[in-house]
């Protein structure tokens, strides 16, 4: 594991090779409760989760985040909140993940009071700027085409993952790759230098009864097994 910066307040922090993203919109569209998905993932052994709710209002999102945060604390899992630094603080999450159009990292860190910050990038210029920021990890993507998240960027491919990994590791930061990553594609992404793959759709089976087994199938394909 590469050196991680800005994590002194959270000594338990580790970056798992599988970074599960719990997208509330995707989950509720299937008629599932986010907390039930979280429980299944934690039961399977997932220990790094990001909670995302692009369309939720503040109050309902905070309620869900509080429930997810409690489950993650009980399981010893690390929880990031997507975009919303205020929600991350109020629910007691471990950190917040922000994108290029969100608050600047410096401003985010003023809000989250020592919690972890992850930052999305999409090209070489953004990577070069990001490695100088006080972040816990750098994310690159979308690696492949995806319908889970509209970034406004075209797929960057494995060559970009390799370049981003070199830059991130030289700065002592781990790299998370995201975007269209399936169980079939993940080994090539890890081989390109990503320390973790962030997964949304491929962790969601057709039926809620398969949530735990799908998560376990992911945990059995990672480098050295996850």
N, C-alpha and C positions, 0 to 999 in steps of 0.2 A: 504494500500500500504506500502510495506517495504521501509526502508530507502535506498536512492540511493546515491552512492558515485561518486565523480568526475564530478558533474553536475552543479557546481556553475555558470558557464558561460551561462547556458541554463536553466533559471528558469522556462520556460514553459514546460519543459520535464515531461511527464507522460507516464507510460507504460500501453497501452490499453490491455485488455484481448485478442484482435485480432491483430496480427502482420502480415500484408499482405505483401507477397514477390512478387514483380513485376519482373518476370524473362523474360528478353528481348528475349531470345532464344525461350522460350515457346510461348510467345505472337506473335512474328513475324512469327513463324512457322504456326500460324493460319491465317496469313495475316492481323493482327491487329497492329495498331501503339501503342507503349507503352504509349504515352501521352493520347490517347483516353481511354485506360484501366484505367489510373490514374484518369482521369476526372470522369469516371463512379463510381469508388470506392469512391472518395471524395464526389461526389454527394450523394452517399448512406449513408455517414457518417463515413467512415473509416478515422482514424486520425493517423495511424502509418504504415509507408510503408518502405520497404527495396527495393532498386533497384539493380538488379543483371544482369550482362551481361558477362558471362564467356568467350564467344568467340569473343566479340567485340574488335576492335582496339581502341586505346586511343582516337583519335580524334572524331570518330563517337559516342563513348560512352559518351564523355564529352558533346557533343551536346545534346544527349538525356537526360543526367543527368541535364543539365542546364534547359531544358524545364520542367522536372519533379519537380525539386527544386522550380521553380517559381510557379507552380501549388500548391505545398504543402504549400509554404509560404502564398499564397493568401488564402488558406483554413484553415490556422492555424494548419496544420498537421506536424508531425515529420517525417523527412526523413533520413534514413541510406543508405549509399552506401556499397555494398558488396565488400570486399577485397581492393578496391582502395582508399587508404588514400589521394592520390594526387587529385583524381577526387572529393572526398568529400569536400576538401578545395576549389578547383577551382569553383565548382558549388554552394557553399554556403550551403551544406547539414548540418544537425544537427549532424551527426556522421558517423561512419564507423563500419562495422561488419567484424571481421576477424576470421580465422580458425586456427587450430593447425599448419598448414604448411605455414602460412603467416608471415608477420613481427611480431616480439614480441610486446606485448602491450606497453612496454616502448618506443620502437622505433616509434610505431604508434602515440603515444601521442605527440612525438616531432614534428611529421608532422602535426597533425590535430589541434594543438594550442588551446587546451581546449575543443574541441568538444567531444561528447559522443563516447565511445568505447564499443562495445559488443563483446563477445568472445564465440566461439563454443567449446563444450567439448563432449566427447563420452564415458567416463568411470570414475570410482571413482578417479583414480590417477589424471586425467586431471582436474576434478572438484576440488580436494583438492589443486592443484596448482593455479587454476584460482581464487579462492575466496580471495587470497592474492594480486591479481592484482588490479590496479586502473581502474576498469571498471564500466560501468553503469548498465550492466546486464550480466548474465551468461546464455548461451544456452546449452541445452542437446538434443542429438538425434543421429541417427534417432530413434524416439520412435517406429515406425512401419516401415515395408518395404515400400520403395518409389522408383518410377522411375524418380522423378523430379530432384534428386541430388545424384551423386555418391560420398559418403563420404569415401568409403573404409571400413566402419564399419558396423557390423551387427546390426539389430534392438535391441535397449537396453531395451525396455519394460517399463511398468508402475512402476515396482519396482525401476528401476534406476531413474525414474523421482522423486519418493518419496525421495530417498536418496539424489539426487542432490538438491531438494527443501529444505531439512533440512539443508544441508551444506550452500547453498546460503543464506537462511534466517538468519541463525546463524551469517553470515558475513555481514548482512544488505543489501543483494543484491536480486533483483527480479530474477525469473527464467523464461526463455522462452523455451518451448518445441517445437521441430520441427521434421517432418518426417512422412509422410503418415497419417497426421491428417485430418479427414473428419468431417462433421457436426455430424455424428453418434458417432464418437470416441472422439470428443472434450470434452464433459462433464466429461468423465472418466479421461482425462488428467488434466483438471482443478482440479478435485477432488483429484488427486494424489499430488497436491501441486504446479503445474505450475501457475505462475501469468499471463502468456500469452501463446497462441498457435500461432506458425508461420505457415502460410498456403500458399501453392503455387497452386497446381493443382486444389484443390477443390473450389477455387475462380474463376476458368475459365470454364464457361459453354460451351456448344457446339456452341452457336451462340453469337456474340458480343452484340446482342440486349438484351441478358440476363445478362450482366455483373452487372448492377446496382441491379437487383432483387436478383441475387445470393449473392452479397455483403450484401444486406439487410437481407437475410435469415440467414447469419452468425451473423449479429449484433443482432438478436433476440434470439439467443440460449445461449449467454454468461451468466456467473454468475451474477445474478441481472439484466440481460439484459445489453448489452454493451453501 
